[in-house]
């Protein structure tokens, strides 16, 4: 059994609670697991006006350092930007990166975004993202608990300068879209996929389900992260 700690970072609008089922499964397998709620995502009442992308990157780096040894860092959706930036700051402390229906993004996500925050717009999101396997109860919980994303996280630029990040082993778990669709999209030049043109060690895993596999296929997602943490890798989703 590995002693590699696992840190789970939720995507936009979510807190640590979004990982509850995955975290429980990993802990049952003996892993030391920390799920994060990033700055500004604590509650709807939080003042998000001054929160920056650097604040999110710093919170991830603090959690990694607190683990005391190199970690498996799993990021979901929009936190591919802050997660990739963390590998630029402290690559020696990240044993492996896991991008859950996400990718190593190079900020900014949207430099023209000028609002203080971005609330969840369910109609737009439901039209864009894969909802396969999600129950009405899960969707209602998401809508009820969603917290606006700080605007700075969306528009801020960060310079990535540490080439050591390029060697961090990275696994992309592709759920809402297939790995082939991801690889085809890289050619389109999207900022959220930009790191894929430079990373040296990328493994692709297909886990067909919703954009939120921590809810629609938590056991399978936990099993893939477990394999990565145990150093065996994963070339395909469990049956």
Secondary structure, 3 states (H helix, E strand, C coil): CCCCEEEEECCCCCCHHHHHHHHHHHHHCCCCEEEECCCCCCCCCCCCCCCEHHHHHHHHHHHHHHCCCCEEEEEEHHHHHHHHHHHHHCHHHEEEEEEECCCCCCCCCCCCCCCCEECCCHHHHHHHCCCCCCCHHHHHHHHHHCCCEEHHHHHCCCCCCCHHHHHCCEEEEECCCCHHHHHHHHCCCCHHHHHHHCCCCEEEEECCCCCCHHHHCHHHHHHHHHHHHCCCCCCCCCC
